[in-house]
Amino acid sequence: GIIPTLCKELFNEIQESAETRHITVVCSVLEIYNEKVKDLSIEAGDDLTIREDSSAGGRGIHVEGLTEVQVKSGQEVLDCIAKAQQRRAVGKTNMNEHSSRSHSVVTLRIGACDCDDVDGATLTVSKLHLIDLAGSERQKATGATGDRLKEGAQINLSLSALGNVINALTEKSGSGRHVPYRDSKLTRLLQDSLGGNSYTVIICNVSPAKINAEETLSSLRFAERAKKIENKAVVNRDPKGERILELLQENKALRAKVARLEAHIDRLEMYYEK
């Protein structure tokens, strides 16, 4: 699977860099069910609030009060996800006995700095969102009623909001576009992943069955629009730490220049002494 492979590669990279870089990873898992954000790492998760910290070096878009667990191997990440999946909302429909009734978001927050850095000048922070979107539904095909029907309607609304955001992001920037991130919890949470400082990859799950032709075509069109989003990712570094790093580099360059001048003076003194 993609997530086990990703975890294996991530921690292999961390191990290979252990001599020069100190890297920490924390994991959190949540679901968006009927437009409510629920922490899946704990038993009784309330509806959490999505906040934005736009200050320099801030956390950006984040969920307030979400449980984060420090992990030191790929297996620990998979264990966190497995425990969280047991609490995820699922239900039976005509198309799937264990149908996901919510969107699931696994987030790995990774901090890295040089091993000899005591001031945090080289600290960089990144977020890796792994999102499992619930599939769009047609009531006629699923036979949903009652709570299942309400859940399906909310899933379709959030996916529609995601499609609207992607459409807005692919418009020409000079058209005074408005990107409706706040139309759903899903798009609000993924604001800095879709149109911010990020790389985004979408994998579509499609079916060769004739009955699913409409959903398959819709998914492929959705992915085609997402492919047109253009982001410019840069390193996330705290401005204070970045300034410290610039001063350290400037200091190093000045020391090298002074050393060259002293060596030149020594040569001149030796020449005139002769």
RAWO-V683584 format. One record per residue. N is the residue number from 1. OMEGA is omega in whole degrees, -180 to 180 (999 if undefined). D_CENTER is the distance of its C-alpha to the mean C-alpha in Angstrom with 2 decimals. Layout:
N | OMEGA | D_CENTER
N | OMEGA | D_CENTER
This chain:
1 | -176 | 18.53
2 | -176 | 15.20
3 | 176 | 13.46
4 | 179 | 16.60
5 | 179 | 16.87
6 | -180 | 13.38
7 | 179 | 14.12
8 | -179 | 17.55
9 | -179 | 16.63
10 | -177 | 14.18
11 | 170 | 16.96
12 | 178 | 19.61
13 | 179 | 18.17
14 | -180 | 18.10
15 | -180 | 21.66
16 | -178 | 22.88
17 | -171 | 21.77
18 | -177 | 23.20
19 | -176 | 26.36
20 | -176 | 24.86
21 | 174 | 21.39
22 | -173 | 20.51
23 | 177 | 16.98
24 | 180 | 15.66
25 | 174 | 12.91
26 | -174 | 12.42
27 | 173 | 11.29
28 | -180 | 11.19
29 | 178 | 11.91
30 | 173 | 12.88
31 | 173 | 14.55
32 | -175 | 15.58
33 | -178 | 19.29
34 | 179 | 21.78
35 | 174 | 19.56
36 | -180 | 19.31
37 | -176 | 16.31
38 | 177 | 17.46
39 | -178 | 16.51
40 | 180 | 17.19
41 | 179 | 17.76
42 | -175 | 21.05
43 | -176 | 23.99
44 | -179 | 24.55
45 | 178 | 21.36
46 | 176 | 22.25
47 | -176 | 20.60
48 | -176 | 18.08
49 | 176 | 17.51
50 | -179 | 14.49
51 | 175 | 15.18
52 | 176 | 14.51
53 | -174 | 15.46
54 | 179 | 16.36
55 | 180 | 18.66
56 | -178 | 18.67
57 | -178 | 16.39
58 | -175 | 15.11
59 | -178 | 11.97
60 | 177 | 11.18
61 | 180 | 10.11
62 | 179 | 10.39
63 | -177 | 12.58
64 | 177 | 15.91
65 | -179 | 17.55
66 | -180 | 14.83
67 | 176 | 15.98
68 | -178 | 14.23
69 | 177 | 16.02
70 | -178 | 16.45
71 | -176 | 16.54
72 | 177 | 18.63
73 | 177 | 18.63
74 | -180 | 17.04
75 | 178 | 19.61
76 | 176 | 18.62
77 | -179 | 15.07
78 | 178 | 16.91
79 | 178 | 19.38
80 | -179 | 16.92
81 | -179 | 15.58
82 | 179 | 19.26
83 | -180 | 20.45
84 | -178 | 17.89
85 | 179 | 18.81
86 | -179 | 22.38
87 | -177 | 21.68
88 | -179 | 19.87
89 | 175 | 22.07
90 | 180 | 23.95
91 | -178 | 27.24
92 | 172 | 29.94
93 | 179 | 30.64
94 | -176 | 33.09
95 | -175 | 30.41
96 | -179 | 28.53
97 | 180 | 29.87
98 | -177 | 26.49
99 | 175 | 24.52
100 | -180 | 21.06
101 | -178 | 21.66
102 | 171 | 18.15
103 | -179 | 14.53
104 | -179 | 12.66
105 | 173 | 9.05
106 | -179 | 8.47
107 | 172 | 6.12
108 | 178 | 7.31
109 | -171 | 8.02
110 | 176 | 10.22
111 | -177 | 13.24
112 | 175 | 15.89
113 | 178 | 19.36
114 | -178 | 22.76
115 | -178 | 24.93
116 | -179 | 27.73
117 | 180 | 25.72
118 | -177 | 27.08
119 | -178 | 26.17
120 | -177 | 22.40
121 | -177 | 23.15
122 | -176 | 20.93
123 | 173 | 17.93
124 | -177 | 14.51
125 | 178 | 11.20
126 | 177 | 7.67
127 | 176 | 4.34
128 | 178 | 3.44
129 | 173 | 3.11
130 | -170 | 6.78
131 | 173 | 8.73
132 | -179 | 12.52
133 | 171 | 14.24
134 | -177 | 17.83
135 | 176 | 20.27
136 | -174 | 22.44
137 | 170 | 25.93
138 | -176 | 29.52
139 | -178 | 31.78
140 | -177 | 34.66
141 | -176 | 32.96
142 | -177 | 31.37
143 | -176 | 34.41
144 | 175 | 32.24
145 | 176 | 34.18
146 | -178 | 33.78
147 | 180 | 30.45
148 | 179 | 29.14
149 | 178 | 30.04
150 | 179 | 28.33
151 | 180 | 25.09
152 | 179 | 25.31
153 | 179 | 25.96
154 | 177 | 22.87
155 | -179 | 20.70
156 | 179 | 22.42
157 | -179 | 22.08
158 | 177 | 18.29
159 | 176 | 18.05
160 | 177 | 20.63
161 | 177 | 18.70
162 | 177 | 15.67
163 | 179 | 18.33
164 | 178 | 19.88
165 | 180 | 16.79
166 | 177 | 16.44
167 | -179 | 20.23
168 | -178 | 20.18
169 | -179 | 17.65
170 | 175 | 19.91
171 | 179 | 23.01
172 | -174 | 24.71
173 | -177 | 23.59
174 | -175 | 27.25
175 | 180 | 27.83
176 | -173 | 26.71
177 | 171 | 23.91
178 | 180 | 22.39
179 | -172 | 18.86
180 | -180 | 19.12
181 | -173 | 15.71
182 | -179 | 17.77
183 | 177 | 19.51
184 | 178 | 17.35
185 | -179 | 15.06
186 | -178 | 12.59
187 | 177 | 12.52
188 | -179 | 12.66
189 | -176 | 9.59
190 | -176 | 7.60
191 | -178 | 9.86
192 | 175 | 8.07
193 | -179 | 5.84
194 | -175 | 9.31
195 | -176 | 11.79
196 | -177 | 10.51
197 | -171 | 10.01
198 | 164 | 7.79
199 | -178 | 8.74
200 | 177 | 8.53
201 | 177 | 10.52
202 | 176 | 12.43
203 | -178 | 14.99
204 | 174 | 17.87
205 | -176 | 20.15
206 | -176 | 23.61
207 | 177 | 27.12
208 | -176 | 30.45
209 | -178 | 32.40
210 | -177 | 34.39
211 | -179 | 33.61
212 | -175 | 29.87
213 | -178 | 30.59
214 | 180 | 29.57
215 | 179 | 26.10
216 | -180 | 25.62
217 | 179 | 26.65
218 | 180 | 24.45
219 | -180 | 21.33
220 | 176 | 22.29
221 | 177 | 22.95
222 | -180 | 19.59
223 | 180 | 17.94
224 | 178 | 20.50
225 | -179 | 19.58
226 | -179 | 15.83
227 | -177 | 16.98
228 | 178 | 18.79
229 | 179 | 15.93
230 | 176 | 16.29
231 | 176 | 13.81
232 | -177 | 14.85
233 | 176 | 12.31
234 | -178 | 14.01
235 | 177 | 13.86
236 | -180 | 12.65
237 | 178 | 15.98
238 | -178 | 17.93
239 | 179 | 20.81
240 | 178 | 23.41
241 | 179 | 22.33
242 | 179 | 22.23
243 | 177 | 25.73
244 | 180 | 26.97
245 | 178 | 25.86
246 | 180 | 27.69
247 | 178 | 30.75
248 | 178 | 30.78
249 | 177 | 30.70
250 | 179 | 33.38
251 | 179 | 35.41
252 | 180 | 35.22
253 | 179 | 36.45
254 | 177 | 39.26
255 | 179 | 40.36
256 | 179 | 40.60
257 | 177 | 42.65
258 | 180 | 44.92
259 | 179 | 45.47
260 | 179 | 46.52
261 | 179 | 48.88
262 | 178 | 50.42
263 | 179 | 51.00
264 | 178 | 52.64
265 | 179 | 54.84
266 | 179 | 55.92
267 | 178 | 56.98
268 | 180 | 58.91
269 | 178 | 60.68
270 | -179 | 61.67
271 | -177 | 63.00
272 | 176 | 65.17
273 | 177 | 66.45
274 | 999 | 67.94
